Amino acid sequence: MSSAEFKNKPLYIISSLVENKPGVLFRITNLFRARNFNIESITVGTTEKPDLSRMTITTRIDEAILEQLVKQLRKLIDIVEVEVLDINNTVYRELALIKIRAKDFTNRNEIINFANVFRANILDIGKESVTVEVIGTPDKIDAFKNLIIQYDIVEMARTGVSALSRGE
């Protein structure tokens, strides 16, 4: 499937509580690989309970396939809970570090102004580059990236989505 076909599918955020043990990440990603599903982003970190980790996976697949995938995830050893989060009732963020070429004063000022509009943080200013931290939804990060791409992105690192449902 081409990247254009993936982009036409709806984005789903799958949140899983998993036992904090070696091999769990491999088993989950292997399930995706075996069924030829693409993982758009994946984040894993410990929770308020040290023996559990929260794994947040974003993927673009059809709804019928999503239901099958969730059933298969629930059958895996070490999976405590699997939930598909409703994007409209979820708090989700991603972090991106972007190093942008800025060889002259004018470019630096323009990049800093764009960063201020996006409420991004300037982390480093060098002789030929500016490094910016952008936190927000993937769409916000994409919008910032598309705005500053004219200056030449030297390097970029994105964390992937972290998400929690709203309320109780």
FINU-722242 format. One record per residue (C-alpha): x negated, y negated, z negated; residue in one letter; residue number from 1; chain. Coordinates in Angstrom, 2 decimals. Layout:
// residues N
[[X, Y, Z], 'a', NUM, 'A']
...
***
This chain:
// residues 168
[[0.00, 0.00, 0.00], 'm', 1, 'A']
[[-1.41, -3.42, 0.94], 's', 2, 'A']
[[-1.86, -6.23, -1.58], 's', 3, 'A']
[[0.95, -8.16, 0.18], 'a', 4, 'A']
[[3.32, -5.24, -0.44], 'e', 5, 'A']
[[2.33, -5.18, -4.14], 'f', 6, 'A']
[[3.00, -8.93, -4.47], 'k', 7, 'A']
[[6.57, -8.44, -3.12], 'n', 8, 'A']
[[7.44, -6.05, -5.95], 'k', 9, 'A']
[[8.66, -7.34, -9.33], 'p', 10, 'A']
[[6.12, -7.78, -12.14], 'l', 11, 'A']
[[6.69, -5.62, -15.19], 'y', 12, 'A']
[[4.99, -5.89, -18.57], 'i', 13, 'A']
[[4.66, -2.56, -20.38], 'i', 14, 'A']
[[3.77, -2.76, -24.05], 's', 15, 'A']
[[2.57, 0.40, -25.80], 's', 16, 'A']
[[1.54, 1.15, -29.34], 'l', 17, 'A']
[[-1.11, 3.85, -29.21], 'v', 18, 'A']
[[-3.27, 5.64, -31.71], 'e', 19, 'A']
[[-6.65, 3.95, -31.99], 'n', 20, 'A']
[[-8.68, 6.94, -30.78], 'k', 21, 'A']
[[-11.17, 7.69, -28.00], 'p', 22, 'A']
[[-9.66, 8.87, -24.72], 'g', 23, 'A']
[[-6.25, 7.18, -25.01], 'v', 24, 'A']
[[-7.06, 4.48, -22.47], 'l', 25, 'A']
[[-8.38, 7.11, -20.06], 'f', 26, 'A']
[[-5.21, 9.24, -20.32], 'r', 27, 'A']
[[-2.95, 6.26, -19.64], 'i', 28, 'A']
[[-4.95, 4.86, -16.74], 't', 29, 'A']
[[-5.30, 8.37, -15.32], 'n', 30, 'A']
[[-1.50, 8.68, -15.28], 'l', 31, 'A']
[[-1.32, 5.52, -13.16], 'f', 32, 'A']
[[-4.14, 6.72, -10.88], 'r', 33, 'A']
[[-2.63, 10.18, -10.38], 'a', 34, 'A']
[[0.62, 8.62, -9.18], 'r', 35, 'A']
[[-1.13, 5.94, -7.10], 'n', 36, 'A']
[[0.31, 3.05, -9.15], 'f', 37, 'A']
[[-1.74, -0.12, -9.35], 'n', 38, 'A']
[[-2.50, -1.73, -12.71], 'i', 39, 'A']
[[-2.54, -5.48, -12.18], 'e', 40, 'A']
[[-3.95, -6.15, -15.66], 's', 41, 'A']
[[-4.53, -4.21, -18.85], 'i', 42, 'A']
[[-5.45, -5.41, -22.33], 't', 43, 'A']
[[-6.05, -3.34, -25.43], 'v', 44, 'A']
[[-6.70, -4.44, -29.00], 'g', 45, 'A']
[[-6.09, -3.36, -32.56], 't', 46, 'A']
[[-2.87, -4.38, -34.27], 't', 47, 'A']
[[-2.02, -5.32, -37.83], 'e', 48, 'A']
[[-2.42, -1.58, -38.54], 'k', 49, 'A']
[[-6.09, -0.57, -37.96], 'p', 50, 'A']
[[-5.13, 2.94, -36.79], 'd', 51, 'A']
[[-2.97, 1.53, -33.94], 'l', 52, 'A']
[[-3.80, -0.47, -30.84], 's', 53, 'A']
[[-1.44, -2.43, -28.60], 'r', 54, 'A']
[[-1.92, -1.81, -24.91], 'm', 55, 'A']
[[-0.32, -4.29, -22.52], 't', 56, 'A']
[[-0.16, -3.29, -18.87], 'i', 57, 'A']
[[1.19, -5.40, -16.01], 't', 58, 'A']
[[2.16, -3.66, -12.81], 't', 59, 'A']
[[4.26, -4.25, -9.71], 'r', 60, 'A']
[[6.44, -1.24, -8.89], 'i', 61, 'A']
[[10.05, -0.47, -8.05], 'd', 62, 'A']
[[12.49, -0.25, -10.97], 'e', 63, 'A']
[[13.29, 3.44, -10.35], 'a', 64, 'A']
[[9.58, 4.28, -10.40], 'i', 65, 'A']
[[9.17, 2.20, -13.57], 'l', 66, 'A']
[[11.72, 4.34, -15.43], 'e', 67, 'A']
[[9.87, 7.53, -14.42], 'q', 68, 'A']
[[6.52, 6.01, -15.44], 'l', 69, 'A']
[[7.83, 5.03, -18.88], 'v', 70, 'A']
[[9.20, 8.57, -19.43], 'k', 71, 'A']
[[5.82, 10.04, -18.47], 'q', 72, 'A']
[[3.95, 7.60, -20.74], 'l', 73, 'A']
[[6.17, 8.57, -23.70], 'r', 74, 'A']
[[5.17, 12.23, -23.22], 'k', 75, 'A']
[[1.45, 11.52, -23.58], 'l', 76, 'A']
[[-0.35, 12.47, -26.77], 'i', 77, 'A']
[[-1.35, 9.50, -28.94], 'd', 78, 'A']
[[1.45, 7.26, -27.61], 'i', 79, 'A']
[[3.53, 5.95, -30.52], 'v', 80, 'A']
[[5.87, 3.61, -28.64], 'e', 81, 'A']
[[6.41, 2.37, -25.07], 'v', 82, 'A']
[[8.55, -0.63, -24.19], 'e', 83, 'A']
[[9.14, -2.57, -20.98], 'v', 84, 'A']
[[9.28, -6.20, -22.06], 'l', 85, 'A']
[[11.89, -8.56, -20.65], 'd', 86, 'A']
[[9.84, -11.39, -19.13], 'i', 87, 'A']
[[12.58, -13.88, -20.06], 'n', 88, 'A']
[[12.44, -12.85, -23.74], 'n', 89, 'A']
[[8.68, -12.40, -24.11], 't', 90, 'A']
[[5.76, -14.56, -25.14], 'v', 91, 'A']
[[2.85, -13.71, -22.86], 'y', 92, 'A']
[[-0.47, -15.36, -22.14], 'r', 93, 'A']
[[-3.71, -14.75, -20.33], 'e', 94, 'A']
[[-7.08, -16.43, -20.67], 'l', 95, 'A']
[[-9.39, -17.31, -17.79], 'a', 96, 'A']
[[-12.94, -18.66, -17.87], 'l', 97, 'A']
[[-13.77, -20.40, -14.61], 'i', 98, 'A']
[[-17.18, -21.81, -13.66], 'k', 99, 'A']
[[-16.75, -24.43, -10.93], 'i', 100, 'A']
[[-19.48, -25.99, -8.80], 'r', 101, 'A']
[[-19.72, -29.72, -9.55], 'a', 102, 'A']
[[-22.85, -31.24, -8.08], 'k', 103, 'A']
[[-21.86, -34.87, -8.43], 'd', 104, 'A']
[[-20.18, -37.18, -10.92], 'f', 105, 'A']
[[-16.99, -37.61, -8.85], 't', 106, 'A']
[[-16.38, -33.86, -8.62], 'n', 107, 'A']
[[-17.00, -33.44, -12.35], 'r', 108, 'A']
[[-14.48, -36.16, -13.19], 'n', 109, 'A']
[[-11.86, -34.70, -10.85], 'e', 110, 'A']
[[-12.30, -31.23, -12.34], 'i', 111, 'A']
[[-12.07, -32.63, -15.88], 'i', 112, 'A']
[[-8.89, -34.52, -14.94], 'n', 113, 'A']
[[-7.32, -31.37, -13.47], 'f', 114, 'A']
[[-8.30, -29.46, -16.62], 'a', 115, 'A']
[[-6.63, -32.12, -18.78], 'n', 116, 'A']
[[-3.40, -31.89, -16.76], 'v', 117, 'A']
[[-3.37, -28.12, -17.29], 'f', 118, 'A']
[[-4.29, -28.51, -20.99], 'r', 119, 'A']
[[-7.43, -26.50, -20.33], 'a', 120, 'A']
[[-10.63, -26.78, -22.35], 'n', 121, 'A']
[[-13.98, -27.81, -20.96], 'i', 122, 'A']
[[-16.45, -25.33, -22.45], 'l', 123, 'A']
[[-19.64, -26.31, -20.66], 'd', 124, 'A']
[[-20.92, -29.04, -18.37], 'i', 125, 'A']
[[-24.17, -28.31, -16.59], 'g', 126, 'A']
[[-26.14, -30.14, -13.92], 'k', 127, 'A']
[[-24.28, -28.34, -11.12], 'e', 128, 'A']
[[-21.24, -26.75, -12.75], 's', 129, 'A']
[[-18.34, -27.13, -15.17], 'v', 130, 'A']
[[-16.90, -24.16, -17.09], 't', 131, 'A']
[[-13.21, -24.36, -17.97], 'v', 132, 'A']
[[-11.04, -22.21, -20.24], 'e', 133, 'A']
[[-7.40, -21.95, -19.10], 'v', 134, 'A']
[[-4.78, -20.26, -21.27], 'i', 135, 'A']
[[-1.25, -19.62, -20.08], 'g', 136, 'A']
[[0.91, -17.43, -17.93], 't', 137, 'A']
[[-0.73, -15.77, -14.92], 'p', 138, 'A']
[[1.16, -18.24, -12.69], 'd', 139, 'A']
[[-0.37, -21.21, -14.54], 'k', 140, 'A']
[[-3.86, -19.77, -14.17], 'i', 141, 'A']
[[-3.26, -19.07, -10.47], 'd', 142, 'A']
[[-2.02, -22.65, -9.98], 'a', 143, 'A']
[[-5.15, -24.08, -11.64], 'f', 144, 'A']
[[-7.38, -21.77, -9.61], 'k', 145, 'A']
[[-5.66, -22.78, -6.35], 'n', 146, 'A']
[[-6.11, -26.46, -7.23], 'l', 147, 'A']
[[-9.84, -26.28, -7.99], 'i', 148, 'A']
[[-10.81, -23.72, -5.33], 'i', 149, 'A']
[[-11.82, -26.64, -3.09], 'q', 150, 'A']
[[-14.82, -27.23, -5.39], 'y', 151, 'A']
[[-16.13, -23.67, -5.04], 'd', 152, 'A']
[[-15.57, -21.24, -7.88], 'i', 153, 'A']
[[-18.96, -19.86, -8.92], 'v', 154, 'A']
[[-17.63, -17.24, -11.35], 'e', 155, 'A']
[[-14.32, -16.31, -12.91], 'm', 156, 'A']
[[-13.28, -13.87, -15.67], 'a', 157, 'A']
[[-9.65, -13.18, -16.63], 'r', 158, 'A']
[[-8.54, -11.26, -19.70], 't', 159, 'A']
[[-5.26, -9.84, -18.48], 'g', 160, 'A']
[[-1.88, -10.40, -20.13], 'v', 161, 'A']
[[-1.25, -10.09, -23.87], 's', 162, 'A']
[[2.44, -10.05, -24.76], 'a', 163, 'A']
[[4.96, -9.72, -27.58], 'l', 164, 'A']
[[8.74, -9.81, -27.41], 's', 165, 'A']
[[10.40, -12.86, -28.95], 'r', 166, 'A']
[[12.28, -12.78, -32.26], 'g', 167, 'A']
[[12.72, -9.80, -34.55], 'e', 168, 'A']
***
